[in-house]
Amino acid sequence: FLRRSNGDGVDNPESFGMNANGVLTGLGNAARDVAGGFAFTGRSVLSATYEVKGPQSENGRNLVFSAVLYTECIGGEPPVCEGGQENLLLIPFEFEGDSVEIPLNNLGGYCGNGATTGAGECGSDQEKEIIFKNVGLFDNQAVTLVVKNTSLYQPSVTNTVNDGGNDDGHFNNGALGNVGQVNVKQGTSVDLEFVFVIGDYPNGGYDLVNVTGFFVLFDIDTQDCECDPKPGDGDCDICDECDNKPRDIYTVSNSQINNPNYDPPNDFDNIIRDSSTTVCIIPGTDETSFWATSEGNGLDNPDTFGFTPSGFSGLSNRQKKVAAAFSFVDESSLHANYQVSGPVGNKGRNIVFSVALWNCKPVVE
C-alpha cells in the first residue's frame, strides 16, 4: 500500500465501521480516500513492514490501524441461516453506494434534494414519496426503502433554489451523505411510513419484504435551548428552558419495538442509546417517544455511521449523545411520527435516519 496524496489532520479518524462487503463506514471522505485493508483467515499473528520513505530526519509519521473480526454471533430466529446462526451479520444501509439511486424525491409533493419540477422528477403530478433504491441488503438481494407521509406534510419555508445548505426546507429531503433525511416545519408533525421492498419498485415485479433489524435515529436535539437539569426518562416534557422552542420528538408504536430473542435471549436491549445520551424516553402503554434535551449544532449531524447491538461506531462523542435506535422483528414497514415542538414558524428541523438489517453471511463450501 503506497500513499499517493498529501495528508492533513482532517484525514485522521478516531473511529470507523466496516460492513459485510468490506466497505468502510463512519469515515469522512478525506479519511476514506487514504484507507485500505486486507482480509485474513485463521491467523493468530499478522506481520507487516511499515516504511516512511524519504531522507532520514527528526520528523516522523504514524501508522494508524485497526482490525475487524468475525466472531460467534448471537443466534435464534429470524432469520435462520444456513450453516447455523453463527453466520448472522448486522448490515447498515448505504445511502451513497455506487448502486444506490433516488429515482423519486417527492415527499408530500415537494421537490427534494436534486429533484427538479420541470424535468418531471417531482411535483403534485408525481407519487408523493422518496425512493431510496438499493440501499440495503437482505437474503443476498438489494432492498429499496420507500418513505411516504400518511398525514399532512409541511416542510419549512425555503428558497426556490437549493443552495446545498442544511436550512433548505424540503430540498434537504433525500440522502445526507450515507444516511437519510426529511425536513419538517417548526410547530408541526408528520406521520411517516418506511417501507422495505425487493424488486423493481415502482415499475413492477417487486414485493414487500419482511425484515428484522434496527431503525436508527440521529441528531435528536433542540434549537436555541438546553434542558438543565436533564429530565429523567418518563419526564421528558419537563423542561422550562425549552417551553415554546423547537425540540425533536419521535414517537413509535410499541408493537413495532421487539427483540428477536436471539440465543442467548435478550442479548441486547430493544432500545439502544449511548451511555452519554441526552435523548430522553417516555415509555407509554401503547407507544414510546424519544425527546431531545440538548441544543444542536452542525457538529452533531452525521453523514455516515457504523452500528452493532452494543452501540454506535463511526460517530463523534457529540453525535452519539443525540442518537438512538430501536429493534424490530419481521416487519415490511415501520411507522413513526416526527414532531417539531414549539409555535408554528417558517423554520424547520430534520429527521436523520438509517436502518441496519440482520442478514446471513454467505456459507463457504
Backbone hydrogen bonds, N-H to C=O, Kabsch-Sander energy under -0.5 kcal/mol:
donor,donor_aa,acceptor,acceptor_aa,energy
3,R,1,F,-0.5
11,D,8,D,-1.5
12,N,9,G,-1.3
17,G,25,T,-2.8
19,N,23,V,-2.2
22,G,19,N,-2.0
25,T,17,G,-3.0
32,R,28,G,-2.6
33,D,29,N,-2.0
34,V,30,A,-0.6
34,V,31,A,-0.7
35,A,32,R,-1.3
51,E,49,T,-0.5
53,K,51,E,-0.7
64,V,62,N,-0.7
73,C,71,T,-0.5
75,G,263,D,-2.3
81,C,79,P,-0.6
84,G,81,C,-1.9
87,N,84,G,-1.6
88,L,85,Q,-1.7
89,L,359,N,-2.8
91,I,89,L,-0.6
91,I,357,L,-3.0
93,F,355,V,-3.0
94,E,135,V,-3.0
95,F,93,F,-0.5
95,F,178,N,-0.6
97,G,94,E,-0.6
100,V,97,G,-1.2
101,E,133,K,-1.7
104,L,131,I,-0.6
105,N,121,E,-0.8
106,N,129,E,-2.3
109,G,106,N,-2.3
110,Y,107,L,-1.8
112,G,105,N,-2.4
113,N,173,N,-2.5
115,A,112,G,-2.1
120,G,117,T,-2.3
121,E,116,T,-1.9
126,Q,123,G,-1.7
129,E,127,E,-1.5
130,I,147,V,-2.3
131,I,104,L,-2.8
132,F,130,I,-0.6
132,F,145,L,-3.2
133,K,101,E,-3.0
133,K,131,I,-0.9
135,V,132,F,-0.7
135,V,143,V,-1.1
136,G,143,V,-2.2
138,F,141,Q,-2.6
141,Q,138,F,-1.6
143,V,136,G,-2.4
144,T,197,V,-3.2
145,L,132,F,-2.5
146,V,144,T,-0.5
146,V,195,V,-2.5
147,V,130,I,-2.6
148,K,146,V,-0.5
148,K,193,E,-2.4
149,N,128,K,-0.6
150,T,191,D,-2.7
151,S,191,D,-0.7
157,V,346,N,-1.9
163,D,161,V,-0.6
168,D,165,G,-0.5
170,H,156,S,-0.6
171,F,168,D,-2.1
172,N,169,G,-2.4
173,N,170,H,-1.3
174,G,181,Q,-2.3
176,L,179,V,-3.2
177,G,175,A,-0.6
178,N,176,L,-0.5
178,N,303,D,-5.2
179,V,176,L,-1.2
180,G,353,F,-2.8
181,Q,174,G,-2.4
182,V,351,I,-2.0
184,V,349,R,-3.0
185,K,154,Q,-3.2
186,Q,347,K,-3.1
187,G,340,V,-1.7
187,G,341,S,-0.5
188,T,185,K,-1.4
190,V,338,Y,-1.8
192,L,190,V,-0.6
192,L,336,A,-3.4
193,E,148,K,-2.9
194,F,334,L,-3.1
195,V,146,V,-3.1
195,V,193,E,-0.6
196,F,332,S,-2.8
197,V,144,T,-2.5
197,V,195,V,-0.5
198,I,207,D,-2.9
200,D,205,G,-0.9
201,Y,199,G,-1.7
203,N,200,D,-0.7
204,G,200,D,-1.3
207,D,198,I,-2.9
209,V,196,F,-1.9
211,V,331,E,-2.6
213,G,328,F,-2.0
214,F,356,A,-2.8
215,F,326,F,-2.5
216,V,214,F,-0.5
216,V,354,S,-2.8
217,L,324,A,-3.5
218,F,352,V,-2.8
220,I,322,V,-2.9
221,D,219,D,-1.4
222,T,294,S,-2.4
223,Q,246,P,-2.2
227,C,293,T,-2.7
228,D,226,E,-0.6
234,G,281,I,-1.7
235,D,232,G,-2.5
238,I,235,D,-2.1
239,C,237,D,-1.1
242,C,239,C,-1.3
243,D,240,D,-1.4
245,K,242,C,-1.9
248,D,221,D,-1.5
249,I,339,Q,-2.1
250,Y,290,F,-2.3
251,T,337,N,-2.3
252,V,288,T,-2.5
254,N,286,D,-2.6
256,Q,253,S,-1.7
257,I,254,N,-0.8
258,N,256,Q,-0.9
258,N,327,S,-2.1
263,D,75,G,-3.3
267,D,264,P,-0.9
272,I,325,A,-3.0
274,D,320,K,-0.6
274,D,323,A,-0.5
277,T,274,D,-1.9
278,T,321,K,-2.7
279,V,321,K,-0.6
280,C,278,T,-0.5
280,C,291,W,-2.5
282,I,289,S,-2.2
284,G,282,I,-1.2
284,G,287,E,-1.9
288,T,252,V,-2.8
289,S,282,I,-2.0
290,F,250,Y,-3.3
291,W,280,C,-3.5
291,W,289,S,-0.5
292,A,248,D,-2.0
296,G,222,T,-2.4
300,D,297,N,-1.9
301,N,298,G,-1.2
306,G,313,S,-3.0
308,T,311,G,-2.4
311,G,308,T,-2.1
313,S,306,G,-2.5
320,K,316,S,-2.2
321,K,317,N,-1.6
322,V,318,R,-0.8
323,A,320,K,-1.4
324,A,217,L,-2.4
325,A,272,I,-1.8
326,F,215,F,-2.1
327,S,270,N,-2.9
328,F,213,G,-2.8
331,E,211,V,-2.7
334,L,194,F,-2.3
336,A,192,L,-2.3
337,N,251,T,-2.7
338,Y,190,V,-2.5
339,Q,249,I,-2.9
339,Q,337,N,-0.6
340,V,188,T,-2.5
341,S,247,R,-2.2
341,S,339,Q,-0.6
345,G,186,Q,-1.4
349,R,184,V,-2.5
351,I,182,V,-3.1
352,V,218,F,-0.8
352,V,350,N,-0.6
353,F,180,G,-2.0
354,S,216,V,-1.9
356,A,214,F,-2.3
357,L,91,I,-2.4
358,W,212,T,-3.0
359,N,89,L,-3.4
361,K,87,N,-4.3
361,K,359,N,-0.5
365,E,363,V,-0.6
